[in-house]
Amino acid sequence: MIVLPGPAVVVIPIGLAVLATEFAWARKLLIRVKERIERMRNGNGCQGK
């Protein structure tokens, strides 16, 4: 069976973006998520910084 990501892959970043408008912790987490997505796009995967 092929495991595919569910709708949470889309919903969680959108929810963080909404929360980031009000809360500093959500803003920091959203930045980390964006950085991780960018690393994955560049082919670095989940390796350290």
Contacts in CASP RR format, 6 or more apart in sequence:
PFRMAT RR
TARGET T0000
AUTHOR 0000-0000-0000
METHOD contacts of the structure
MODEL  1
MIVLPGPAVVVIPIGLAVLATEFAWARKLLIRVKERIERMRNGNGCQGK
12 33 0 8 1.000
13 30 0 8 1.000
13 33 0 8 1.000
16 26 0 8 1.000
16 29 0 8 1.000
16 30 0 8 1.000
16 33 0 8 1.000
17 30 0 8 1.000
19 26 0 8 1.000
19 30 0 8 1.000
20 26 0 8 1.000
20 27 0 8 1.000
20 29 0 8 1.000
20 30 0 8 1.000
36 46 0 8 1.000
39 45 0 8 1.000
39 46 0 8 1.000
39 47 0 8 1.000
40 46 0 8 1.000
END
